Amino acid sequence: MSRYTGPAYKKSRRLNFSTLENGKDLAKRPFAPGVHGNERRRKLSEYGIQLQEKQKVRFMYGLSEKQFHKVFVKASKMKGIAGENLLILLESRLDNLVYRLGFAKTRRGARQLVNHGHILVNGKKVDIPSYTCKVKDVISVKENSLSHPAILASLEENITPKAFVSLDKKKLSGTYLRYPDRSELNSDINESLIVEFYNR
């Protein structure tokens, strides 16, 4: 299955979870899409709950099923807790770090910036959104793109970057300081259910 490119709000309402992490997608209509969206949701089976949790994270980070499973396999081979490793790998993606630094309002916008070659990693152009950044990598905006309207509009919103990244607004440059702690990531995600889903 390819990566979902439809309306983000619809998926958020279907999953009853803000995939944009800002709550705006559920603010107006906090019920499932469709004519019968206001009716009571059906009770999910154990498998359904695990699947829904996996879909929440997959849509939040904007990965295809194949990409997501590949990241999970990599996370399960690392030392430590597989679920937390999965979230760390997802947070280490270049498109996610561009979003975390505030260069884009959404992960989709960040992915587009990377795809179009506006982003540098350690001074070199990287146009692969799934590129896995390492701790201490410097992520910056290309000199020709310093006046890019989408980047400037995003920075004007003064979103406070997470503690695991640092931002220099004047230079439009940031550093991936360390791997994130679980407490710094979305508390509405139960990553152990995703591990159970793939290990069933």
Short mmCIF file of the C-alpha atoms (twelve columns), coordinates in Angstrom:
data_MODEL
# 
_entry.id   MODEL 
# 
loop_
_atom_site.group_PDB 
_atom_site.id 
_atom_site.type_symbol 
_atom_site.label_atom_id 
_atom_site.label_alt_id 
_atom_site.label_comp_id 
_atom_site.label_asym_id 
_atom_site.label_seq_id 
_atom_site.Cartn_x 
_atom_site.Cartn_y 
_atom_site.Cartn_z 
_atom_site.pdbx_PDB_model_num 
ATOM 1   C CA . MET A 1   0.000   0.000   0.000  1 
ATOM 2   C CA . SER A 2   1.395   3.393   -0.997 1 
ATOM 3   C CA . ARG A 3   1.735   6.382   1.307  1 
ATOM 4   C CA . TYR A 4   -1.576  8.118   2.087  1 
ATOM 5   C CA . THR A 5   -1.843  11.528  0.393  1 
ATOM 6   C CA . GLY A 6   -5.512  12.294  1.062  1 
ATOM 7   C CA . PRO A 7   -7.023  14.676  3.640  1 
ATOM 8   C CA . ALA A 8   -5.199  14.466  6.983  1 
ATOM 9   C CA . TYR A 9   -8.286  15.648  8.883  1 
ATOM 10  C CA . LYS A 10  -10.329 12.679  7.630  1 
ATOM 11  C CA . LYS A 11  -7.765  10.169  8.934  1 
ATOM 12  C CA . SER A 12  -7.534  11.982  12.257 1 
ATOM 13  C CA . ARG A 13  -11.290 11.825  12.703 1 
ATOM 14  C CA . ARG A 14  -11.411 8.171   11.679 1 
ATOM 15  C CA . LEU A 15  -8.748  7.266   14.270 1 
ATOM 16  C CA . ASN A 16  -9.979  9.788   16.876 1 
ATOM 17  C CA . PHE A 17  -6.368  10.978  17.154 1 
ATOM 18  C CA . SER A 18  -4.676  14.198  16.033 1 
ATOM 19  C CA . THR A 19  -2.186  13.032  13.394 1 
ATOM 20  C CA . LEU A 20  -1.040  16.671  13.050 1 
ATOM 21  C CA . GLU A 21  -0.324  16.802  16.807 1 
ATOM 22  C CA . ASN A 22  -1.989  20.216  17.129 1 
ATOM 23  C CA . GLY A 23  -5.594  19.207  17.814 1 
ATOM 24  C CA . LYS A 24  -6.962  21.372  14.996 1 
ATOM 25  C CA . ASP A 25  -8.000  18.324  12.991 1 
ATOM 26  C CA . LEU A 26  -10.424 17.258  15.759 1 
ATOM 27  C CA . ALA A 27  -11.480 20.670  17.059 1 
ATOM 28  C CA . LYS A 28  -14.485 21.245  14.775 1 
ATOM 29  C CA . ARG A 29  -15.704 17.684  14.262 1 
ATOM 30  C CA . PRO A 30  -14.504 15.264  16.964 1 
ATOM 31  C CA . PHE A 31  -16.322 12.327  15.385 1 
ATOM 32  C CA . ALA A 32  -15.700 9.888   12.532 1 
ATOM 33  C CA . PRO A 33  -16.217 11.089  8.933  1 
ATOM 34  C CA . GLY A 34  -19.286 10.117  6.920  1 
ATOM 35  C CA . VAL A 35  -23.056 10.339  7.284  1 
ATOM 36  C CA . HIS A 36  -23.077 8.138   10.386 1 
ATOM 37  C CA . GLY A 37  -19.993 9.670   11.991 1 
ATOM 38  C CA . ASN A 38  -21.981 10.980  14.956 1 
ATOM 39  C CA . GLU A 39  -23.223 7.509   15.835 1 
ATOM 40  C CA . ARG A 40  -21.478 5.433   18.487 1 
ATOM 41  C CA . ARG A 41  -18.220 3.835   17.360 1 
ATOM 42  C CA . ARG A 42  -18.110 0.071   17.204 1 
ATOM 43  C CA . LYS A 43  -16.166 -1.721  19.909 1 
ATOM 44  C CA . LEU A 44  -12.839 -2.919  18.487 1 
ATOM 45  C CA . SER A 45  -11.349 -6.373  18.917 1 
ATOM 46  C CA . GLU A 46  -7.845  -6.761  20.371 1 
ATOM 47  C CA . TYR A 47  -6.490  -7.003  16.815 1 
ATOM 48  C CA . GLY A 48  -8.461  -3.894  15.829 1 
ATOM 49  C CA . ILE A 49  -6.992  -1.903  18.728 1 
ATOM 50  C CA . GLN A 50  -3.442  -2.934  17.774 1 
ATOM 51  C CA . LEU A 51  -4.068  -2.130  14.095 1 
ATOM 52  C CA . GLN A 52  -5.523  1.265   14.965 1 
ATOM 53  C CA . GLU A 53  -2.482  2.126   17.104 1 
ATOM 54  C CA . LYS A 54  -0.152  1.190   14.248 1 
ATOM 55  C CA . GLN A 55  -2.189  3.279   11.806 1 
ATOM 56  C CA . LYS A 56  -2.121  6.295   14.152 1 
ATOM 57  C CA . VAL A 57  1.669   6.346   14.187 1 
ATOM 58  C CA . ARG A 58  2.013   5.500   10.491 1 
ATOM 59  C CA . PHE A 59  -0.255  8.334   9.380  1 
ATOM 60  C CA . MET A 60  1.274   10.761  11.885 1 
ATOM 61  C CA . TYR A 61  4.755   10.295  10.417 1 
ATOM 62  C CA . GLY A 62  3.445   9.870   6.855  1 
ATOM 63  C CA . LEU A 63  4.937   6.485   5.950  1 
ATOM 64  C CA . SER A 64  3.691   3.757   3.647  1 
ATOM 65  C CA . GLU A 65  2.987   0.326   5.137  1 
ATOM 66  C CA . LYS A 66  6.175   -1.081  3.598  1 
ATOM 67  C CA . GLN A 67  8.321   1.777   4.947  1 
ATOM 68  C CA . PHE A 68  6.777   1.515   8.409  1 
ATOM 69  C CA . HIS A 69  7.344   -2.236  8.644  1 
ATOM 70  C CA . LYS A 70  10.950  -1.758  7.505  1 
ATOM 71  C CA . VAL A 71  11.530  0.767   10.305 1 
ATOM 72  C CA . PHE A 72  9.941   -1.616  12.825 1 
ATOM 73  C CA . VAL A 73  12.224  -4.482  11.754 1 
ATOM 74  C CA . LYS A 74  15.246  -2.206  12.185 1 
ATOM 75  C CA . ALA A 75  13.999  -1.055  15.609 1 
ATOM 76  C CA . SER A 76  13.437  -4.623  16.808 1 
ATOM 77  C CA . LYS A 77  17.069  -5.494  16.037 1 
ATOM 78  C CA . MET A 78  18.414  -2.598  18.124 1 
ATOM 79  C CA . LYS A 79  19.261  -2.861  21.815 1 
ATOM 80  C CA . GLY A 80  16.574  -1.661  24.188 1 
ATOM 81  C CA . ILE A 81  12.777  -1.573  23.999 1 
ATOM 82  C CA . ALA A 82  11.516  -2.189  20.450 1 
ATOM 83  C CA . GLY A 83  8.577   0.246   20.749 1 
ATOM 84  C CA . GLU A 84  10.731  3.127   21.975 1 
ATOM 85  C CA . ASN A 85  13.392  2.337   19.360 1 
ATOM 86  C CA . LEU A 86  10.674  2.591   16.698 1 
ATOM 87  C CA . LEU A 87  9.687   6.086   17.843 1 
ATOM 88  C CA . ILE A 88  13.348  7.175   18.031 1 
ATOM 89  C CA . LEU A 89  13.972  6.026   14.444 1 
ATOM 90  C CA . LEU A 90  10.845  7.831   13.253 1 
ATOM 91  C CA . GLU A 91  11.902  11.011  15.075 1 
ATOM 92  C CA . SER A 92  15.376  10.742  13.501 1 
ATOM 93  C CA . ARG A 93  13.991  10.983  9.964  1 
ATOM 94  C CA . LEU A 94  15.071  14.150  8.170  1 
ATOM 95  C CA . ASP A 95  11.523  15.265  7.305  1 
ATOM 96  C CA . ASN A 96  10.489  14.913  10.950 1 
ATOM 97  C CA . LEU A 97  13.482  16.925  12.219 1 
ATOM 98  C CA . VAL A 98  12.775  19.692  9.681  1 
ATOM 99  C CA . TYR A 99  9.250   19.781  11.137 1 
ATOM 100 C CA . ARG A 100 10.520  19.679  14.749 1 
ATOM 101 C CA . LEU A 101 12.848  22.624  14.072 1 
ATOM 102 C CA . GLY A 102 9.870   24.651  12.860 1 
ATOM 103 C CA . PHE A 103 10.917  25.032  9.215  1 
ATOM 104 C CA . ALA A 104 7.519   23.625  8.210  1 
ATOM 105 C CA . LYS A 105 4.064   23.671  9.813  1 
ATOM 106 C CA . THR A 106 3.410   19.997  9.128  1 
ATOM 107 C CA . ARG A 107 5.427   16.872  8.345  1 
ATOM 108 C CA . ARG A 108 3.969   16.907  4.843  1 
ATOM 109 C CA . GLY A 109 5.292   20.422  4.348  1 
ATOM 110 C CA . ALA A 110 8.678   19.331  5.719  1 
ATOM 111 C CA . ARG A 111 8.759   16.375  3.318  1 
ATOM 112 C CA . GLN A 112 8.120   18.728  0.411  1 
ATOM 113 C CA . LEU A 113 10.945  21.061  1.492  1 
ATOM 114 C CA . VAL A 114 13.355  18.116  1.609  1 
ATOM 115 C CA . ASN A 115 12.136  16.695  -1.719 1 
ATOM 116 C CA . HIS A 116 12.627  20.038  -3.434 1 
ATOM 117 C CA . GLY A 117 16.222  20.312  -2.235 1 
ATOM 118 C CA . HIS A 118 15.845  23.213  0.217  1 
ATOM 119 C CA . ILE A 119 17.495  21.384  3.140  1 
ATOM 120 C CA . LEU A 120 21.156  20.655  3.913  1 
ATOM 121 C CA . VAL A 121 22.563  18.108  6.355  1 
ATOM 122 C CA . ASN A 122 26.077  18.993  7.536  1 
ATOM 123 C CA . GLY A 123 26.363  21.390  4.584  1 
ATOM 124 C CA . LYS A 124 25.366  18.848  1.923  1 
ATOM 125 C CA . LYS A 125 22.035  18.763  0.104  1 
ATOM 126 C CA . VAL A 126 19.869  15.809  1.055  1 
ATOM 127 C CA . ASP A 127 16.580  15.396  -0.805 1 
ATOM 128 C CA . ILE A 128 15.506  12.081  0.750  1 
ATOM 129 C CA . PRO A 129 12.831  12.646  3.463  1 
ATOM 130 C CA . SER A 130 13.459  9.216   5.020  1 
ATOM 131 C CA . TYR A 131 17.183  9.947   5.510  1 
ATOM 132 C CA . THR A 132 18.098  8.935   9.075  1 
ATOM 133 C CA . CYS A 133 19.959  11.710  10.850 1 
ATOM 134 C CA . LYS A 134 22.580  11.030  13.489 1 
ATOM 135 C CA . VAL A 135 23.065  12.834  16.778 1 
ATOM 136 C CA . LYS A 136 25.036  16.095  16.280 1 
ATOM 137 C CA . ASP A 137 23.962  16.390  12.616 1 
ATOM 138 C CA . VAL A 138 23.393  20.005  11.588 1 
ATOM 139 C CA . ILE A 139 20.222  20.587  9.560  1 
ATOM 140 C CA . SER A 140 20.023  23.903  7.754  1 
ATOM 141 C CA . VAL A 141 18.170  25.727  4.998  1 
ATOM 142 C CA . LYS A 142 20.033  26.128  1.709  1 
ATOM 143 C CA . GLU A 143 21.354  29.668  1.131  1 
ATOM 144 C CA . ASN A 144 19.161  30.184  -1.951 1 
ATOM 145 C CA . SER A 145 16.093  29.192  0.077  1 
ATOM 146 C CA . LEU A 146 16.599  31.454  3.117  1 
ATOM 147 C CA . SER A 147 13.725  33.682  1.965  1 
ATOM 148 C CA . HIS A 148 11.389  30.784  1.105  1 
ATOM 149 C CA . PRO A 149 7.875   32.049  2.042  1 
ATOM 150 C CA . ALA A 150 6.692   28.720  3.521  1 
ATOM 151 C CA . ILE A 151 9.737   28.485  5.814  1 
ATOM 152 C CA . LEU A 152 9.422   32.099  6.970  1 
ATOM 153 C CA . ALA A 153 5.666   31.711  7.564  1 
ATOM 154 C CA . SER A 154 6.280   28.618  9.672  1 
ATOM 155 C CA . LEU A 155 9.005   30.294  11.757 1 
ATOM 156 C CA . GLU A 156 6.712   33.284  12.397 1 
ATOM 157 C CA . GLU A 157 4.408   30.990  14.362 1 
ATOM 158 C CA . ASN A 158 7.164   30.745  17.017 1 
ATOM 159 C CA . ILE A 159 6.719   27.042  17.671 1 
ATOM 160 C CA . THR A 160 9.061   26.034  20.497 1 
ATOM 161 C CA . PRO A 161 11.352  23.234  19.263 1 
ATOM 162 C CA . LYS A 162 11.597  20.045  21.317 1 
ATOM 163 C CA . ALA A 163 14.489  19.815  23.794 1 
ATOM 164 C CA . PHE A 164 16.360  17.238  21.686 1 
ATOM 165 C CA . VAL A 165 16.946  19.808  18.890 1 
ATOM 166 C CA . SER A 166 18.384  23.323  18.979 1 
ATOM 167 C CA . LEU A 167 17.505  26.096  16.533 1 
ATOM 168 C CA . ASP A 168 19.405  29.182  15.384 1 
ATOM 169 C CA . LYS A 169 16.676  31.342  13.832 1 
ATOM 170 C CA . LYS A 170 19.111  33.873  12.371 1 
ATOM 171 C CA . LYS A 171 21.080  31.263  10.449 1 
ATOM 172 C CA . LEU A 172 18.025  29.023  9.845  1 
ATOM 173 C CA . SER A 173 20.054  26.131  11.141 1 
ATOM 174 C CA . GLY A 174 19.466  23.500  13.808 1 
ATOM 175 C CA . THR A 175 21.267  20.609  15.485 1 
ATOM 176 C CA . TYR A 176 19.981  17.171  16.432 1 
ATOM 177 C CA . LEU A 177 21.341  17.210  19.979 1 
ATOM 178 C CA . ARG A 178 20.364  13.755  21.233 1 
ATOM 179 C CA . TYR A 179 17.831  10.974  20.853 1 
ATOM 180 C CA . PRO A 180 14.460  11.959  22.332 1 
ATOM 181 C CA . ASP A 181 13.241  10.606  25.658 1 
ATOM 182 C CA . ARG A 182 9.914   8.777   25.573 1 
ATOM 183 C CA . SER A 183 8.422   11.452  27.858 1 
ATOM 184 C CA . GLU A 184 9.090   14.103  25.188 1 
ATOM 185 C CA . LEU A 185 7.010   12.323  22.549 1 
ATOM 186 C CA . ASN A 186 3.257   11.995  22.050 1 
ATOM 187 C CA . SER A 187 1.740   10.495  25.214 1 
ATOM 188 C CA . ASP A 188 -1.371  9.319   23.319 1 
ATOM 189 C CA . ILE A 189 0.672   6.649   21.528 1 
ATOM 190 C CA . ASN A 190 0.925   3.160   23.016 1 
ATOM 191 C CA . GLU A 191 3.899   1.752   21.113 1 
ATOM 192 C CA . SER A 192 3.685   -1.617  22.899 1 
ATOM 193 C CA . LEU A 193 0.469   -2.313  20.943 1 
ATOM 194 C CA . ILE A 194 2.391   -1.839  17.692 1 
ATOM 195 C CA . VAL A 195 5.005   -4.356  18.851 1 
ATOM 196 C CA . GLU A 196 2.194   -6.783  19.717 1 
ATOM 197 C CA . PHE A 197 0.623   -6.209  16.291 1 
ATOM 198 C CA . TYR A 198 3.784   -7.185  14.419 1 
ATOM 199 C CA . ASN A 199 4.662   -10.026 16.802 1 
ATOM 200 C CA . ARG A 200 1.241   -11.650 16.778 1 
# 
